[in-house]
Amino acid sequence: MFRLIAKCTVVPCALLLLTSCGYGSSSSSGLAISVADAPIDTANSVNITLTEMDVTGQGGIHYFPFPSPVTLNFYQLQGGLSQFLIDANLPPGHYSSITLYFAATPGTTVSNITFIGGGTYPLVIPNGAPTTFTLPVNFYLTQNGTANYTIDLDLRKSIFPDTNNPGQYILQPSLRIVNNAEAGSITGSVANTLVTSGCSGAVYVYSGKVTPTDVNINAPPGTVQPISSALIGINGTTAQYNFTVGFLPPGLYTVAFTCQAAQDNPTRTDNISFISVQTTTVVPGQTSFVNLH
């Protein structure tokens, strides 16, 4: 059996119970998958459609086709929020990868982006480009055991204008996956004095102690790139700008604030200035606090 969210674009959404693959609960274990996102500037809705998931293990590939396409508004899943996607029964054993199947065919609007101020555009995966994206994992399910993972879709790295067609945007999913049992988060504040007039503010997070750089999906291998990012929002109680980046594996991180996030084109190198940089350590199950000033 697996559970799947019904088709929706808002959170929360009703759960639909289904039976799949003939694995009885007496001989199966559970894998629960949720999804989250690192946001994109200037948008207020990013609907992306999934059609299937598969899990590869020592017993082969286990397919979980969705009975109908599942559309999620990933823009709502930022700041440490996530949406439950599927709870799949699997036989005990070792598992090495999880694959998501995307629906974003040119000429359709099943996946789309709406910008602040209006304008909705199709999100398309160009003909010939992959529509399935595989994430490596390494876990062992014991008899009646469970595993819980969150897949983060980084919208900042995944969506960019189609230079050949101004009426649509390219979707090139940039994904990472984290074991929820090992994940922590970073939250904090940005000094009001840093958020000047015209500021397009965002916080970028990098693995290790590094010099922060802009997002560039075409950068050479080994180039420093953010692992995630977060938009800032004003706290109505404290009148401070706050941010949260969730679902981070344990380790040392560099946290950097820029007012030029909207100028960061993910397909090229941009001269983005970071005006406050701090380091912090993420511990599983805990939240690290950072004040950028």
MODALIN-V244000 format. One line per field, one symbol per residue. phi: phi as a letter, one per 30 degrees, with the letter a starting at -180 (. if undefined). Layout:
# MODALIN-V244000
phi=???
This chain:
# MODALIN-V244000
phi=.bcbddeabbcdbdcccbcbiiddddbbbcbcccbbbcdcdicbabcbcccabbbcbdcjcccbdddbecccddddcciidbbdcabcdbdekcbbabbccccadejcbdcabccejjjcbdcbceejddccbccdbabbcdeidbbbbbcccdddccbadddcaddabdcbecbbbbdedcdbbbblbceeddcdeidcdaccbbdicbddbddadcddejddbddaaadcbddddcicdbabbchcddkdbccbcbccddcdddcadbdccccabbcaccceibcccbccb
